[in-house]
Amino acid sequence: MTGLPRSGSTLTCQLLGEHPAIYSPGHSSPLLSGLRTLQRHLSDNEFLLSQLDHHFEPVYQRLLNAYRGFINGWFAETEKNWVVDKNRGWLNSLDLALHLDPNCRLVVCVRELGQIYGSIEQQHQKTLLLDFPDDLANLTPYQRCERLFAPQGVVGGPLGAIQGLQERTPEQQERLFFVVFEHLMSQPLEVMGDLFTWLNLEPVKIDPQNLTVRPSEADSYYRFKYLHQTYPQIQPPGKHPISSRMQVELQTSYRWFYELFYPGLLGPGQ
């Protein structure tokens, strides 16, 4: 589970967990960072490099077995065949994920960019006495938007990674399922039905007004600017107003995103 912030990944995890064949803890996971740390450490290990020099194939297979064992151990508490691991970093790690598990899939949540910013700004106005982890509270709304959408920003980082998915091979792209937030809000049963079919799972009946409420992950890490609560009912949010200047600049700067997911917002003749 991956994608843009404020785009329904927590809800999608909750809905996936309604399927009896899926184990979905719903919290952001350190599994990927653990794998990357192991990768960096072992890549610098002189003993391992020496073994690779002389017996590359069996030693590399040993590495692959060890990584897969780490993942299997991570989810040892469940016997279900499908498990959900939530981390925006998977956007940049599709090739690694497929190398470790050729059957893995990436569910990518997206949302109209102006509404992502509007959602963050609205929550900030409710928590003005707390700064962002990246010190954005003293900026103007426009400057804050610029920082959020910068290449290393909370929104801009995963947004750039989504753009990079277009360069993946056709075989890799077949492992991607995009959940459009607005579609999920208006037609949750249709979206989840398509998602279960894509996972080759039997459809299940989900009641959007009677969902299992799961423990929320800690929001203090992001200073309560990006909430992750689950609710017993799907509650479509109201529209977040942002300035026309910001909206135009987002649609201009990220035209590729709107062409892919929101072509109807580009206007006649565009």
Contacts in CASP RR format, 6 or more apart in sequence:
PFRMAT RR
TARGET T0000
AUTHOR 0000-0000-0000
METHOD contacts of the structure
MODEL  1
MTGLPRSGSTLTCQLLGEHPAIYSPGHSSPLLSGLRTLQRHLSDNEFLLS
QLDHHFEPVYQRLLNAYRGFINGWFAETEKNWVVDKNRGWLNSLDLALHL
DPNCRLVVCVRELGQIYGSIEQQHQKTLLLDFPDDLANLTPYQRCERLFA
PQGVVGGPLGAIQGLQERTPEQQERLFFVVFEHLMSQPLEVMGDLFTWLN
LEPVKIDPQNLTVRPSEADSYYRFKYLHQTYPQIQPPGKHPISSRMQVEL
QTSYRWFYELFYPGLLGPGQ
1 9 0 8 1.000
1 12 0 8 1.000
1 13 0 8 1.000
1 16 0 8 1.000
1 26 0 8 1.000
1 84 0 8 1.000
1 85 0 8 1.000
1 86 0 8 1.000
1 87 0 8 1.000
1 90 0 8 1.000
1 107 0 8 1.000
1 109 0 8 1.000
2 9 0 8 1.000
2 86 0 8 1.000
2 87 0 8 1.000
2 88 0 8 1.000
2 89 0 8 1.000
2 90 0 8 1.000
2 91 0 8 1.000
2 106 0 8 1.000
2 107 0 8 1.000
2 108 0 8 1.000
2 109 0 8 1.000
2 158 0 8 1.000
3 9 0 8 1.000
3 88 0 8 1.000
3 91 0 8 1.000
3 108 0 8 1.000
3 109 0 8 1.000
3 110 0 8 1.000
3 158 0 8 1.000
3 162 0 8 1.000
4 88 0 8 1.000
4 109 0 8 1.000
4 110 0 8 1.000
4 111 0 8 1.000
4 116 0 8 1.000
4 155 0 8 1.000
4 158 0 8 1.000
4 159 0 8 1.000
4 162 0 8 1.000
5 88 0 8 1.000
5 116 0 8 1.000
5 120 0 8 1.000
5 154 0 8 1.000
5 155 0 8 1.000
5 158 0 8 1.000
5 226 0 8 1.000
6 111 0 8 1.000
6 115 0 8 1.000
6 116 0 8 1.000
6 119 0 8 1.000
6 120 0 8 1.000
6 226 0 8 1.000
7 109 0 8 1.000
7 110 0 8 1.000
7 111 0 8 1.000
7 116 0 8 1.000
7 179 0 8 1.000
7 181 0 8 1.000
8 109 0 8 1.000
8 111 0 8 1.000
8 179 0 8 1.000
8 181 0 8 1.000
8 184 0 8 1.000
9 86 0 8 1.000
9 109 0 8 1.000
10 26 0 8 1.000
10 217 0 8 1.000
10 228 0 8 1.000
10 229 0 8 1.000
10 230 0 8 1.000
11 184 0 8 1.000
11 230 0 8 1.000
11 234 0 8 1.000
12 107 0 8 1.000
12 109 0 8 1.000
12 179 0 8 1.000
12 184 0 8 1.000
13 24 0 8 1.000
13 25 0 8 1.000
13 26 0 8 1.000
13 84 0 8 1.000
13 86 0 8 1.000
14 24 0 8 1.000
14 26 0 8 1.000
14 211 0 8 1.000
14 212 0 8 1.000
14 214 0 8 1.000
14 230 0 8 1.000
15 188 0 8 1.000
15 192 0 8 1.000
15 206 0 8 1.000
15 211 0 8 1.000
16 22 0 8 1.000
16 24 0 8 1.000
16 84 0 8 1.000
16 107 0 8 1.000
16 192 0 8 1.000
16 195 0 8 1.000
17 23 0 8 1.000
17 24 0 8 1.000
17 84 0 8 1.000
17 212 0 8 1.000
18 204 0 8 1.000
18 206 0 8 1.000
18 211 0 8 1.000
18 212 0 8 1.000
19 82 0 8 1.000
19 196 0 8 1.000
19 201 0 8 1.000
19 204 0 8 1.000
20 204 0 8 1.000
21 80 0 8 1.000
21 81 0 8 1.000
21 82 0 8 1.000
21 201 0 8 1.000
21 202 0 8 1.000
22 80 0 8 1.000
22 82 0 8 1.000
22 83 0 8 1.000
22 84 0 8 1.000
22 201 0 8 1.000
23 75 0 8 1.000
23 78 0 8 1.000
23 80 0 8 1.000
23 82 0 8 1.000
23 83 0 8 1.000
23 84 0 8 1.000
24 83 0 8 1.000
24 84 0 8 1.000
25 84 0 8 1.000
25 86 0 8 1.000
26 84 0 8 1.000
26 86 0 8 1.000
26 214 0 8 1.000
26 217 0 8 1.000
27 86 0 8 1.000
27 215 0 8 1.000
27 217 0 8 1.000
27 228 0 8 1.000
28 86 0 8 1.000
28 87 0 8 1.000
28 217 0 8 1.000
28 228 0 8 1.000
29 85 0 8 1.000
29 86 0 8 1.000
29 87 0 8 1.000
30 87 0 8 1.000
31 71 0 8 1.000
31 74 0 8 1.000
31 85 0 8 1.000
31 87 0 8 1.000
32 85 0 8 1.000
32 87 0 8 1.000
32 89 0 8 1.000
32 90 0 8 1.000
32 93 0 8 1.000
33 87 0 8 1.000
35 67 0 8 1.000
35 70 0 8 1.000
35 71 0 8 1.000
35 96 0 8 1.000
35 100 0 8 1.000
36 93 0 8 1.000
38 67 0 8 1.000
38 70 0 8 1.000
42 48 0 8 1.000
42 63 0 8 1.000
48 59 0 8 1.000
48 63 0 8 1.000
51 59 0 8 1.000
52 59 0 8 1.000
52 60 0 8 1.000
64 99 0 8 1.000
64 100 0 8 1.000
67 100 0 8 1.000
68 100 0 8 1.000
68 101 0 8 1.000
71 100 0 8 1.000
71 101 0 8 1.000
75 83 0 8 1.000
82 199 0 8 1.000
82 201 0 8 1.000
88 158 0 8 1.000
88 161 0 8 1.000
89 158 0 8 1.000
89 161 0 8 1.000
90 97 0 8 1.000
90 106 0 8 1.000
91 106 0 8 1.000
91 108 0 8 1.000
91 158 0 8 1.000
91 161 0 8 1.000
91 162 0 8 1.000
91 165 0 8 1.000
92 161 0 8 1.000
94 106 0 8 1.000
94 165 0 8 1.000
94 168 0 8 1.000
94 172 0 8 1.000
94 175 0 8 1.000
94 176 0 8 1.000
95 172 0 8 1.000
97 104 0 8 1.000
97 106 0 8 1.000
98 104 0 8 1.000
98 172 0 8 1.000
98 175 0 8 1.000
104 175 0 8 1.000
105 175 0 8 1.000
105 176 0 8 1.000
105 177 0 8 1.000
105 198 0 8 1.000
105 199 0 8 1.000
106 175 0 8 1.000
106 176 0 8 1.000
106 177 0 8 1.000
107 177 0 8 1.000
107 179 0 8 1.000
107 195 0 8 1.000
108 162 0 8 1.000
108 165 0 8 1.000
108 176 0 8 1.000
108 177 0 8 1.000
108 178 0 8 1.000
108 179 0 8 1.000
109 178 0 8 1.000
109 179 0 8 1.000
109 181 0 8 1.000
110 162 0 8 1.000
110 178 0 8 1.000
110 179 0 8 1.000
110 180 0 8 1.000
110 181 0 8 1.000
110 257 0 8 1.000
110 261 0 8 1.000
111 180 0 8 1.000
111 181 0 8 1.000
111 182 0 8 1.000
112 181 0 8 1.000
112 182 0 8 1.000
112 261 0 8 1.000
112 262 0 8 1.000
112 265 0 8 1.000
113 149 0 8 1.000
113 155 0 8 1.000
113 159 0 8 1.000
113 250 0 8 1.000
113 251 0 8 1.000
113 254 0 8 1.000
113 257 0 8 1.000
114 240 0 8 1.000
114 242 0 8 1.000
114 246 0 8 1.000
114 247 0 8 1.000
114 250 0 8 1.000
115 181 0 8 1.000
115 239 0 8 1.000
115 240 0 8 1.000
116 155 0 8 1.000
117 145 0 8 1.000
117 148 0 8 1.000
117 149 0 8 1.000
117 155 0 8 1.000
117 240 0 8 1.000
117 242 0 8 1.000
117 246 0 8 1.000
117 250 0 8 1.000
118 240 0 8 1.000
118 241 0 8 1.000
118 242 0 8 1.000
119 237 0 8 1.000
119 240 0 8 1.000
120 148 0 8 1.000
120 154 0 8 1.000
120 155 0 8 1.000
120 225 0 8 1.000
120 226 0 8 1.000
121 141 0 8 1.000
121 144 0 8 1.000
121 145 0 8 1.000
121 240 0 8 1.000
121 242 0 8 1.000
122 240 0 8 1.000
123 224 0 8 1.000
123 225 0 8 1.000
123 226 0 8 1.000
123 227 0 8 1.000
124 132 0 8 1.000
124 136 0 8 1.000
124 137 0 8 1.000
124 144 0 8 1.000
124 225 0 8 1.000
127 223 0 8 1.000
127 224 0 8 1.000
127 225 0 8 1.000
128 137 0 8 1.000
130 137 0 8 1.000
130 223 0 8 1.000
130 224 0 8 1.000
130 225 0 8 1.000
131 137 0 8 1.000
131 138 0 8 1.000
131 223 0 8 1.000
132 222 0 8 1.000
132 223 0 8 1.000
132 225 0 8 1.000
133 221 0 8 1.000
133 222 0 8 1.000
133 223 0 8 1.000
134 147 0 8 1.000
134 153 0 8 1.000
134 154 0 8 1.000
136 144 0 8 1.000
136 147 0 8 1.000
136 148 0 8 1.000
139 147 0 8 1.000
141 243 0 8 1.000
141 246 0 8 1.000
142 243 0 8 1.000
142 245 0 8 1.000
142 246 0 8 1.000
145 246 0 8 1.000
147 153 0 8 1.000
148 154 0 8 1.000
148 155 0 8 1.000
148 156 0 8 1.000
149 155 0 8 1.000
149 156 0 8 1.000
149 159 0 8 1.000
149 250 0 8 1.000
149 253 0 8 1.000
150 156 0 8 1.000
151 157 0 8 1.000
151 160 0 8 1.000
154 226 0 8 1.000
159 254 0 8 1.000
159 257 0 8 1.000
162 257 0 8 1.000
163 256 0 8 1.000
163 257 0 8 1.000
165 173 0 8 1.000
165 176 0 8 1.000
166 256 0 8 1.000
168 176 0 8 1.000
177 195 0 8 1.000
177 198 0 8 1.000
178 261 0 8 1.000
179 191 0 8 1.000
179 195 0 8 1.000
180 261 0 8 1.000
183 190 0 8 1.000
183 191 0 8 1.000
184 191 0 8 1.000
185 234 0 8 1.000
185 236 0 8 1.000
185 237 0 8 1.000
186 236 0 8 1.000
188 206 0 8 1.000
188 208 0 8 1.000
188 234 0 8 1.000
189 206 0 8 1.000
189 208 0 8 1.000
192 206 0 8 1.000
193 203 0 8 1.000
196 202 0 8 1.000
196 203 0 8 1.000
196 204 0 8 1.000
197 203 0 8 1.000
208 233 0 8 1.000
208 234 0 8 1.000
209 232 0 8 1.000
209 233 0 8 1.000
209 234 0 8 1.000
210 232 0 8 1.000
210 233 0 8 1.000
211 230 0 8 1.000
211 231 0 8 1.000
211 232 0 8 1.000
211 233 0 8 1.000
211 234 0 8 1.000
213 230 0 8 1.000
213 231 0 8 1.000
213 232 0 8 1.000
214 230 0 8 1.000
216 227 0 8 1.000
216 228 0 8 1.000
216 229 0 8 1.000
216 230 0 8 1.000
217 228 0 8 1.000
219 226 0 8 1.000
219 227 0 8 1.000
219 228 0 8 1.000
251 258 0 8 1.000
251 265 0 8 1.000
251 266 0 8 1.000
255 266 0 8 1.000
258 264 0 8 1.000
258 265 0 8 1.000
258 266 0 8 1.000
259 266 0 8 1.000
END
